[in-house]
Amino acid sequence: MQSQLTRGQFVSVGNSPGIVVAIYGDADVPEDHVAVWYGEAGTDGAPRVRTVPEEYALPLDKPAVYYH
């Protein structure tokens, strides 16, 4: 199945905003899932990414807020 979401797209999974970093067909992403990064890093500094069923990842209806 072709993903309706794209890499780099902001989504909401439950109450948590995240960003899609991989879709089905990319390494280690199960069928009908996307990989979402919630801003977490492991103890070694590597990003911690979670795969979730694509139906749980809803496109964020608000634009990103930039700050400096």
BAVEXLO-299248 format. One line per 5 residues: number of its first residue (from 0); their letters; for each residue y negated, z, x of N, C-alpha, C. Coordinates in Angstrom, 2 decimals, always signed. Layout:
BEGIN
NUM) A) Y,Z,X,Y,Z,X,Y,Z,X | ...
//
This chain:
BEGIN
0) MQSQL) +1.19,+0.00,+0.84,+0.00,+0.00,+0.00,-1.24,+0.00,+0.88 | -2.21,-0.80,+0.52,-3.49,-0.87,+1.23,-4.35,+0.33,+0.84 | -4.91,+1.02,+1.81,-5.75,+2.19,+1.53,-7.06,+1.76,+0.88 | -7.51,+2.56,-0.08,-8.81,+2.33,-0.71,-9.93,+3.00,+0.10 | -9.53,+3.87,+1.03,-10.50,+4.56,+1.88,-10.56,+3.87,+3.23
5) TRGQF) -11.63,+4.11,+3.96,-11.80,+3.49,+5.27,-12.04,+4.56,+6.33 | -11.70,+4.23,+7.56,-11.98,+5.15,+8.67,-13.49,+5.37,+8.76 | -13.87,+6.61,+8.96,-15.30,+6.94,+9.05,-15.93,+7.33,+7.73 | -15.19,+7.23,+6.65,-15.72,+7.56,+5.33,-15.65,+9.07,+5.09 | -16.74,+9.64,+4.59,-16.76,+11.04,+4.23,-16.03,+11.22,+2.90
10) VSVGN) -15.19,+12.25,+2.83,-14.43,+12.54,+1.62,-14.47,+14.03,+1.34 | -14.05,+14.38,+0.15,-13.89,+15.78,-0.22,-12.43,+15.98,-0.59 | -11.81,+17.00,+0.01,-10.44,+17.37,-0.32,-10.53,+18.79,-0.85 | -10.37,+18.94,-2.16,-10.65,+20.24,-2.77,-12.14,+20.53,-2.60 | -12.46,+21.68,-2.02,-13.86,+22.04,-1.77,-14.30,+21.73,-0.35
15) SPGIV) -13.44,+21.10,+0.44,-13.72,+20.89,+1.85,-14.13,+19.44,+2.14 | -15.34,+19.26,+2.70,-15.72,+17.91,+3.12,-15.04,+17.58,+4.45 | -14.71,+16.33,+4.63,-14.10,+15.88,+5.87,-14.39,+14.41,+6.07 | -13.84,+13.86,+7.13,-14.03,+12.45,+7.43,-12.68,+11.81,+7.69 | -12.46,+10.64,+7.11,-11.20,+9.92,+7.30,-11.19,+9.35,+8.72
20) VAIYG) -10.16,+9.70,+9.48,-10.05,+9.21,+10.85,-8.87,+8.26,+11.04 | -7.94,+8.22,+10.09,-6.81,+7.29,+10.16,-6.27,+7.07,+8.76 | -5.65,+5.90,+8.56,-5.08,+5.54,+7.27,-3.62,+5.15,+7.47 | -2.88,+4.98,+6.37,-1.48,+4.58,+6.45,-1.37,+3.30,+7.26 | -0.43,+3.29,+8.16,-0.25,+2.17,+9.08,-0.68,+2.55,+10.48
25) DADVP) -1.57,+3.54,+10.60,-1.95,+4.09,+11.90,-0.86,+5.06,+12.34 | -0.82,+5.36,+13.61,+0.21,+6.25,+14.17,+0.24,+7.59,+13.44 | +1.44,+8.03,+13.06,+1.70,+9.35,+12.50,+1.08,+9.61,+11.12 | +0.64,+8.58,+10.42,+0.11,+8.76,+9.06,+1.16,+8.29,+8.07 | +1.70,+9.22,+7.25,+2.74,+8.84,+6.28,+2.21,+7.87,+5.22
30) EDHVA) +3.13,+7.19,+4.56,+2.77,+6.27,+3.49,+1.97,+7.00,+2.40 | +0.95,+6.33,+1.89,+0.08,+6.85,+0.82,-0.71,+8.08,+1.24 | -0.91,+8.28,+2.53,-1.69,+9.40,+3.06,-2.86,+8.87,+3.91 | -3.80,+9.74,+4.15,-4.87,+9.50,+5.11,-4.96,+10.72,+6.02 | -5.52,+10.53,+7.20,-5.74,+11.64,+8.12,-7.21,+12.02,+8.04
35) VWYGE) -7.47,+13.31,+7.81,-8.83,+13.80,+7.61,-9.14,+14.85,+8.67 | -10.32,+14.73,+9.26,-10.80,+15.73,+10.22,-11.86,+16.57,+9.52 | -11.68,+17.89,+9.58,-12.59,+18.84,+8.93,-13.53,+19.52,+9.92 | -13.62,+19.00,+11.12,-14.53,+19.57,+12.12,-13.90,+20.62,+13.00 | -12.59,+20.81,+12.90,-11.90,+21.83,+13.70,-11.39,+21.24,+15.00
40) AGTDG) -11.30,+22.09,+16.01,-10.71,+21.71,+17.29,-9.69,+22.77,+17.69 | -8.66,+22.33,+18.41,-7.65,+23.25,+18.92,-8.18,+24.02,+20.12 | -7.39,+24.91,+20.64,-7.82,+25.72,+21.78,-8.09,+24.87,+23.02 | -7.47,+23.68,+23.06,-7.70,+22.79,+24.19,-8.87,+21.84,+23.96 | -9.54,+21.97,+22.81,-10.69,+21.14,+22.49,-10.36,+19.85,+21.75
45) APRVR) -9.07,+19.56,+21.56,-8.68,+18.35,+20.84,-8.94,+18.52,+19.34 | -9.43,+17.48,+18.67,-9.66,+17.57,+17.23,-8.36,+17.86,+16.48 | -8.43,+18.76,+15.51,-7.28,+19.05,+14.64,-7.45,+18.22,+13.37 | -6.47,+17.35,+13.13,-6.52,+16.40,+12.02,-5.36,+16.69,+11.08 | -5.60,+16.63,+9.79,-4.56,+16.90,+8.80,-4.33,+15.64,+7.97
50) TVPEE) -3.06,+15.34,+7.66,-2.78,+14.25,+6.75,-2.65,+14.82,+5.33 | -3.22,+14.08,+4.39,-3.17,+14.49,+2.99,-2.88,+13.25,+2.15 | -2.27,+13.44,+0.96,-2.09,+12.30,+0.07,-3.46,+11.67,-0.23 | -3.52,+10.36,-0.19,-4.80,+9.68,-0.39,-5.46,+10.07,-1.71 | -4.66,+10.33,-2.74,-5.23,+10.67,-4.05,-6.01,+11.99,-4.02
55) YALPL) -5.78,+12.84,-3.02,-6.51,+14.11,-2.90,-7.86,+13.93,-2.20 | -8.03,+12.83,-1.49,-9.25,+12.59,-0.72,-10.21,+11.75,-1.56 | -11.20,+12.41,-2.12,-12.16,+11.74,-3.00,-13.41,+11.38,-2.22 | -13.88,+10.14,-2.34,-15.12,+9.76,-1.63,-16.24,+10.75,-1.96 | -16.94,+11.21,-0.94,-18.02,+12.17,-1.13,-19.16,+11.48,-1.87
60) DKPAV) -19.64,+12.09,-2.93,-20.67,+11.47,-3.76,-22.09,+11.76,-3.28 | -22.20,+12.42,-2.13,-23.52,+12.73,-1.58,-23.61,+12.15,-0.18 | -24.79,+11.65,+0.21,-24.93,+11.14,+1.57,-24.94,+12.30,+2.59 | -24.61,+11.98,+3.82,-24.66,+12.99,+4.88,-26.10,+13.44,+5.08 | -26.27,+14.71,+5.45,-27.59,+15.27,+5.74,-27.72,+15.38,+7.26
65) YYH) -28.69,+14.71,+7.80,-28.91,+14.73,+9.24,-29.87,+15.86,+9.60 | -29.58,+16.56,+10.69,-30.49,+17.59,+11.16,-30.46,+17.62,+12.69 | -31.51,+18.16,+13.27,-31.65,+18.21,+14.74,-31.85,+19.64,+15.17
//
